[in-house]
Amino acid sequence: MAGSMNDALGVPSLLSVRLAPSAIRRGLLAGTAWGLVTGGGLAVLNALSCGILCVEDAAVAIGVSILVGCATMGPLAALSPSIDRTS
């Protein structure tokens, strides 16, 4: 067996995918937007349960949410087919 199972099945490797700068930008923006909304929601819920907004907790929640958003939602947005807006 000389090749990998992905080559045998015809599945393209993610390492061979070349993304355009616009796709990378779209992925980072989508991940950041998701992280801001999710982290902001967590900060609001924490403030409502404690009665006061803890800035350090909010910063950590938003920061981690942005990182997770860029790691999960970013590739989904970057690898999704682009929308043809000309028609």
N, C-alpha and C positions, 0 to 999 in steps of 0.2 A: 504494500500500500504506500504509494508515493505522495498522494495528496490528502488534504484534510476532508472531513466529512462535509463541511460547508461547500467545498469545491465540487465534491461528488454530487451534492444535491442541487447545485446551481445557485446557492444562496450567496449574494454579494457580501463581501466583508465590509464591516463598518469602517475599517481603517483605509479602505480604498475609496471611500466616498470623499469627493472634493466639494466643499461647500463654498458658495459664492459669499462675498462679504455681506451682501444683503441678507442672506439666510442666517449667517452668524449673528448679525445685528437683530434680526427678527427673533431669534432664539433667546438672546440676552434680554431683550426688551420684554418678551413674554414671561420669562422666568422672574425678572425683577418685578414686573407688575403683579404676578401671582404672589410673590413673596411679600410685597408691600401690603396687599389686601389681606393675606392670611396673617401676617405678623401684626398688622394693625388691629385685626379682629381679636387676636389673642391678647393684645395689650388692653383693649377695651374690656374684654371679659375679665381679665385680671384686675383692672381698675374697679369694675363693678362689684366683684366679689370681695375685694379688700377695702374699698371705700376711698382709695387714694391711688394715683398713678405712680408707680415706681419706674423711674426713668431707666435705670439699669436693666430691669427685667424687660421693659419694652424694647430697649435697644438690642438685647440678646435675642429676643423672640423675633424681631424684624430681621436682624442679621442672619440668623439661622434659617429663617423662612426664605430669604432671598437666595441663599446658597442652595437650599433644597429645590427651590423653584427653578434656578438655572440648571441644576443637575437633572431635573425630571421634566419640567414643562418646556425648558429650552430646546432639547433635542426634538421633542414632539412638534414644536413650532418651526424649528429650522428644517426638519426633514419632511414637513408636510408639503404637498404640492402647492405652488403659488397660484393665486387667483388671477385669472385673466380679466382685467378691468377694461379692455378695449371694446368688448361687445356689449 
